[in-house]
Amino acid sequence: MLVHINRQPIVGPWGGGAHFINAFHEFADGCREGIELDKDITGRANPDVILLVGLENDMRGGISAEQAIMYQMGIKPACKLVLRVNENDARKASHGVDDMWVKVSKYIDSTVFVSKWLQDYFNERGWACKDQHVIYNGVQRSVFKSGTKLDNGKLNIAAHHWSDNKMKGADVYEKIDQLVGEHPDKFSFTYIGRHQCNFQHTKVIRPLHGKALGDELGKYDVYVSASRFDPGPNHVTEALACGLPTYVHKDGGGAVEFAGLDHAFENWERLRDILVTKACAPNSSAIALNDWKTCVREYIDVLWTTGQKT
């Protein structure tokens, strides 16, 4: 069975989709006997199954969902289409994204959602494909782990995002910045990545990835994600893997599912109370964290099962 994925690996401080693509290309071969990964980004090798990661063409080539559907309809009706869903309108306050995904759902054979929250989100909007799976992203456990803490007598808070969209939680991060300004002897806040925040008292570090990011995150005492409606946030799993008590916004979407409802704050006042009283507890109800190889193996199982259907 020849499997084509419509994205090429890319190295750098990017989001969960890029991490997944890199992992898939690294671990897919050899995961299951009888499955071969099509390395031709154009998809001309006549694949039996196409894994769509995103609906549009990759900037460096690749096929779109529309092209994959046309290939199935006109060239190889036996080809199966599997769609990985890691996007929605709510996360960026955009319009039209949900409609495009729901439209494509009428033509695919299987869906993989990156969180149960996202699955419910799209089912409420009329998702047509009924063969559905939830597979959480993996995390590189050899890289993201607890490290030597900062020894400065403060509660050291961290957050990180590769995107600077304000829906990532700019309002809350600016409140943390103000708290540090009011009590510089009690708190520090480090933000890693891109942002559009008006920071005055926050240490900002350029976007990091891989070991550099893991080494940095491991230094802190508590992690805050104020992201809203996040489909399946890697930043949360990375913080959890580092052993950081991780607090997320109640409207965080997949973030709440990952960190646990008992670590969701409803507003700034509640988060401030947690930080001021230093009542930062481990995430006892967080999801189990898998490594990327396990994540890819679960996708391969879905691809294999879908490919066997007549």
N, C-alpha and C positions, 0 to 999 in steps of 0.2 A: 504494500500500500504506500503510494507516494503522497506525502503531505506537503502542501505549499503554505507558507506564512507570508502575508503581504507586507512585511516590514523587515528592514535590515537592522543589524545591531548598531548602536550608537553609544559612544562612551562619553560620560560627563555627568554633571549634576542635574539630571532631568527627572521626570516624574515616574509614577509606577508603571506606565505603559512601556517606557524605555527599559526599565529594569526587567520587566517580563520578557520583552523581545530578546534582550541579551541572554537571559537565562534559558529561554527556549532554544536559541541557536546553540548554546553551550551543552545542554543536557538532553535534547530530544533524541539525537542519534544514540542508539543503544538502550533506550528506555524500555523498548518492547520489540521483540523479534518480529519481523515482518513489516515494520514501519521504517520508511526512509524519508529523510527531510530533503525537500527540493530546495537546492541552494540557488537556483536561478530566480532572481527577483522578478523577472518578467512573467513567470508562470507558464512559459511555453513548453514545459516538459510534460504536459498532459497529466496534471495531478489527479489523484482519486479523491482527495479531500482538501479543501481550502480552509485554513484558519484565518479569519478576518480580524485583525487588530486595528480597529478604526475603519471608517467608511470611505475615506478619500485615498488618493494615490500617495504613496510615500514620496517625499521631495526628491529622493535619489532613485526613483523607479517604483516598481510594484504595481499591483492592480487594485482598483477600487472595488467596493461592494457591488456597484452597478456592473462593472466588467466581469466580476465573478458570477453574478447572476446570469448575464448574457452568455458566458462560457457554458454554464450548466444547461441553460435552455437550448442553445443553438449548436454546441459542439459536443458536449459530453453530459447527457442527462443523468448518467449514473454517478456523476461527481456530487459529493456532499459538501454542504457549506456549514461551517461552525463559526459563530460570531461571539467574540469576547467583548463584553459590554463594560466600559469603564468611563462613562461620560454621561452628562445630563445638563439640562439648562440651568437648574437651580444652583449648581456649584459656582457658576460664573455670572449669574443673573443675565443670561443670554436668552435668545428667542429662536425657535425653529429647530434646535438640535434634537429635542425629544421627538418631534414629528418625523424627522429623517430616520431616526433609529427605529421607531415604531413601524414606519413604512417598510423598511428593509426586513423587519421581523416576519413579514408575510411570505418571504421567499427562502428563508434559511431552514436548515434541517435540525440544528441544535444551537442552544444559547448557553454561554457561560457568563454568569454575573460575578463580579468581584466581591459582592457582599449580599447578604440576605436583604438588607435595607434597599439596595438598588433593585433587586428582583421585585420586591413589593412595589417600589416606586413605579416601575415600568408596567407591571401587571395592572396597576390602577389606571394606567393610560392606554390600555388595550393591546398589550403585547400579544402578537398572534402565534408565535412559535411556542408550542406546549412542551417540547422536550427541553427542560431547563435544568441547569446545574449551578451551584454556587461553589467557587473555588477561590479561597483567599490567596492573595499574593504571598510569596515567600519572603524570607529575610535572611541575609547572609550572617549566620550565627557566629562564624569564625571572626567576623569583623565587628558586629554590633554586640557588645557585651560590656558589663560593668567595668569601670576603670578607676584609677586613683582619683579621689575627689579633691576639689579645690580646698585648700586649708586656709580659709580667710575669715572664719567665724560668722559667715553670712549664710542665708538660704539662697543658693545659687539656682536660678531659674533659666530654662532654655526653651527655645522654639526653633524650628527650621522649616523652610519651604523653598522649593525651586521656583515657584510662580510668585509674582508680585501682585496678583489679583487681590483686590481688597476683601473679597469674600473669604480669603484665607484667614481673616480675623484681625485686620488692622486696628479696629476699634478697641479690642481687648488688649492687644499688645501695647498700644499707646497708653492704656490705663496702667499696665504693669510698669511701663517706663516712668510714669508719674509717681507710682508707689516707690520706686527706687530713688527718685529724686527727693521724696519726702523722708525716706529712711535709708540713706546711703550706707549706714553702718550695719543695717540688718539684711538688706537684700541686694542681689545683683541680677541683671537680666542680660542674657546673651542671645542674639538673634543671628541665625546662620542662614544666609541665602539672600534672595531678592525681596524687596519690599517697597511699599509706597507710604510708609509710616513717617510721622513727624517725631523722630526719636531725639531725646535730649540727654538721656542718662543710660542709654543701652549700648552695650558693646556689639557692634555689627561685624560679622565675619563673612567674607565672600562665600559664594556657594561652594560647598564641599560634597564629595561623594566617596563611596568606598571606605577604605581603611582610614583616610583622613577624617571623614565624617564620624565614623565609629569611635575613633580615638577622642575626638572632641566631645561628642555627646556623653561619653562615659564619665566625664569629669563632674557632671552637674548633679543636683540633689532632687530636682523635680522638673517635670516637663509639662508645658501647656500647649494644647492645640485649640485655637479658637476658630478653626475652619468650619464653614457652614456647608451642609448638604454634600459632604465629600463622599464620592462613590466607594472608594476603598483605599484610604490614605496610607501610603507607605511610611510617611513620617511618624505615624503613630506606632506601627509595628516596629520600626527601628528604635524608637524611644523605649518601648516595652522590652525589646531584646536587650537593651542596655541596663535593664533593671530599674528604670526611673519610674517613680510614681507619676502616672500620666493622667492629666485631667483634660477633658474635652468639653466643648460646648454642647448643650443639650440638643441643639439643632445641627449637630455635626454629621448627621447621616451615618455612614459606615464607621465613622470615628467612635460613635457611642457603642456600636456593636462590638468594635475591636477592644476598646478600653474597659467596657462594662458600664452599665447604667449607674452604678454607685459612684462612678468617677466622672459623672457629667454635671457641670455647673449650669444653672439656669440663667445666671446674670453675673455681672462684674462683682456685685456685692457679695455673692456667695463665694466666688473664687477668691476675693480679697480676704474673706474670713478664713478660708483654708490656708492661704499663704501666711497671713499674720499670726495665726495660732500654730502654724507649722504642723497642722494636722494632716500631713501627707502620708497616706497609707499605700502599701503595695496594691497592685490591681489584681485582687484575688478572683474576680469574675471576668478577666480578660480572655480573649480567644486563645486557643493553643496556637503557638507559632511554629510554622513549618519552614524548613529551608527551601531554597529555590528548586533544588532537584526534586523534592517531594511534590512541590507545586506543579512542575512540568510533567511529572509522571501522572498526576491526576488529569491533566489536560490530554496527555497521550491516551489514557484510558477512554476519555470521552470521544476523542477522534477515532479511535479504533472501533468503539461500539457504534458510533454514527456511520462510519464507513462500511460496516457490515450490513447495514439495513438495505433492504431491497425496495 
